[in-house]
Amino acid sequence: MAATVAVSAIQGNSFSVSRVEKKQARRNPPAPFTTSTLQQEAARKLHFSAKRTMQIAQRLYEGINVDGETVGLITYMRTDGVSMAQEAINACRSHIGEQYGAQYVPATPRVYQSKAKNAQEAHEAVRPTDITKRPRDLTVLEDDQRKLYELIWNRAVASQMGSAVLDQVAIDLRPTGASVSDDTVTLRATGSVIAFDGYLRLYQEGKDDSDGDDKEKILPAVAEGEPLNRETVIPEQHFTQPPPRFSEASLVKKLEELGIGRPSTYASIISVLQERNYVQIDKRRFFPEDRGRLVTAFLSSFFTKYVEYDFTADLEEKLDDISGGRMDWKSVLRDFWQSFNEAIRGTSDLRVREVLDALNGLLGPHFFGLDDKGGLRRACPSCENGELSLKLGRHGAFIGCSNYPDCKHTRPLAVPNGEDDGSALTDNGPKELGFEPESGFAVTLRRGPYGYYIQLGEQEGKKKPKRATLTKDINPADVNLKMALGLLSLPRDVGTHPETGDMITAAIGRFGPYIKMGGTYVSLKEDHVLEVGLNRAVDLMADAPRRPAPEELGVHPGDEKPITLREGRFGPYVQHGTVRATLPKDKRDEKPSLELAIELVDAKANKKKTATKKKATAKKKTKTKKKTSAKKNASKKKRAANSATPGPAGSQS
């Protein structure tokens, strides 16, 4: 009601500026990039993961072919230092004066000092090796390389520019003609007006959601009495919001603030969180997965000291003291190992039930939820008096009933959406997703010894049905019929490479999802196998070492199957079926004949057969020895028992 009245009052008036309060402030440019700040800005502005940022920076550091010469475009990208060499500072100041004018060059060069905890400033800041190589002039760079180089170049040059002068203002708007004392309808805007842009002409540092500040908002310059046009009136209700979830940028910033690890380790830390499915990323924000909650609860319960924020930071300080000669490295290792070994021994004696009880207490509210009275909703939906709790089975943790085996109700280790309708995949059987349109066979989601997979139809005799494995980044709860059919249809054609004309395909192999062009394979780490497009695939292929496509030499006379020549990590080899044979060193510079290839694969196959027979024979001998040993032990025990049995009364032994 109050909002409606306020909207009507605003819409019924025209407004003008009644008062402007100003307070001038200067804002200095940020320091050149360190590893940490580079990862943060690349995440905020370019939406690069920390891992991707470091991969591209590595390429820029190692060198790019420019006019037939390999040129390293940036300094070493793993650094805590914020200083630049004097020749780089002079080059920046000279460029600023030429391009923007003398008013943008400060009277003295800017000198920066690192504020990071445990900073190791053995290297310069991340900067261009040559300021004259401007991003727009380097047409040889790939798109992502150009974007990151431009970010580094702009930051380095801006760090030596003049300060921005801002008027921090508070502007009051009142109905036209209203007196200054009339506060019936007053609108207020706070922010900053740029008086002199300084370094902001070239570069403005990105901000996280948690860094929001009204003073950061840039407002237009207005004067008292100036009339303003009203456009739209939007009534909005605001509630207190919880702190935003971590993005890659804010997580890197927090790791640096707490002194956890080194900047060079941040990319691997964040990659492990994703690759092991401890978290998932939604709209560039981290959301904990149930597996991550489980691991965290276990470590915080039984290894409390080692997951506290201060532990890593304190250890980093000790390592600095060792490198500085202030501590003995043996005493540091001894102190660490003694306490850690005690913690390991303490957990080795724990029973599984004790661990599960501790996890039930910590994770109960998350997995089971709370009822109206604040108690855990642990009642089993399948029996009258059973309680749900965490269990451990062949395929890992799950939620089951306390009345097992009388009640076999189970569900995956996940938070149920509403009431349990029995459709979740359990050990009791597969989950039906629908039917394949062409064959009419049922498509089911199943769980095997090695994880979840999709199956089309049922096994008929010795013929196995078509199956597709779920990759680590796919949550079984999210699998629907469309996704399942897409996985079953793999490999799929992504598109034709615009330069080579070769087809790029996407598939899932022994080591996870990948794309392939000819003999070149690239693992998919951040991209979904069903969604990766042609542009992204071409970009990934550009960074991969090219291998020629397999070349067919002919067919094997034994089974008429082809023998192919391939290029591997350790040189060329020939392959027949699953048998691979490396070419001799003196034959690697020329194409082998079919006869030589047949000779090599046959020799390798015979060697495998011999090794298999020897292994089987050794296994058989081991079993025979065990049986013989068991019989001897049984005989000894029998004789010992007979000798210990007392004879009839009066008998002599």
C-alpha angles and dihedrals in degrees: 000000000000090000091053091051091049092050091050091049092051095045091049095059140059115225139217135178109275100174139009121193115195134191119173121224136173123226119201122213119259120256121263116277126289120189091266098047091044091056091047096050093043089053093047100042106023099027090231119155116238089251093051091047092054093046092054093042089052090056092049090049096046092051145267124229105253117176092339094311127101107235128185104222101191138033122251108310099207103078144119092202123111098185125103129208115263093245090055091050091050091049091051094049091048092050092047092053093049097045104033107018137258093284089070094056113086118227093249131024115267118248120198133198126201117250095188118118114251090007115183107203101185091126136047122257117277103275140144113279089221121027091198090067096085119193095242091055095055099081091162091072120102117240097262092042091052092049093051093043090050090051091051093044094049093047094049094049094042090053088070097045128102123277120268115244113217132184107217102212141184112201122196119201121197134171112284110268095018117133122248091250093053105103097167092113117014128162120193131196125186127192142095136296117208111238094171120006097207111164090358087078088073108021141015121187117238122241135214123232090255091057095065115144129167089220089064092063113103113224129189119255110262135172131220112272093022111140118231131203117239113222113172135349114214118184110209131178116218126205130187105270126209116244110284118259117259120276120196089263096050092042092054089048091051093048089053093047091052093045093237111159126324127293090251089061098050094086093052092045092054093043092054091051089057100037093052092047094242088134139014126214120230119174088348092303127117117240118184117243121217090251089056092049090051094051092044092050091050094048095044090050100047106016099036096148094054097052097047115114094239096054098074093039091052091048090051089054090051090051089052089051090051092051089048093051094245096115136038111245093212093058091049091052092045093051092047096047096046094055094039092049090052090052090051092049090049092057096041090069094051119111120229089244092057091053093047091049090054092048091046090057094049100039101031095099090050100047101034104026128215129281126222091278095051095256125129117268095230101139111129111241092210102053137032105244106017124118126214118235141154114286135184120225141164092282097044134266123350139156118261144162123272090226094068127170091027089049116036098185111145138160134182121275094268140104108267118233102235119314119000105256095184093249095112118109111257138163087271094077150307126306115239113226100179139277134302106245099221102043098024089224119147117256111217137181112224140176121226136174091280100043139276125338142170120242130195113212126326133295114273113198110306094338110104119216121243113272138185125197121228112237121229094258093057116090109216089219090061096052114114133171094271093052092044092053089048091054092047091052093057134155093063131182111248095185146280119296107246094221106036100027090226121139117249114212132190124214146143120255140172092291099041137271120346145162123231137199116177105312094339118104126187123188116229109231104159101017129079114241091225096046108037108120134210097261092051092044091052089050092052092047091053091064095046124092106250120240123188119250116261111276119214113230096182140282130301111247091221099064105358090242118142125261113213135196113226139177117234138177091272098039139281121336140171124237133200113179105312095337115104125187126186117228117246114260093248091054100048097091095060137049109266121234121245090248092056091047091051090049093050097047092044091051090049092047092050090048090053092049091050092049091049092050092049090050092049091047092049090049091050091050091050091052091048091050091050092050092047091047091049091051092050092049090049091051092049091050091049093051091046091051092049093049091050094052111100116238127229119299112285094014121130126222 
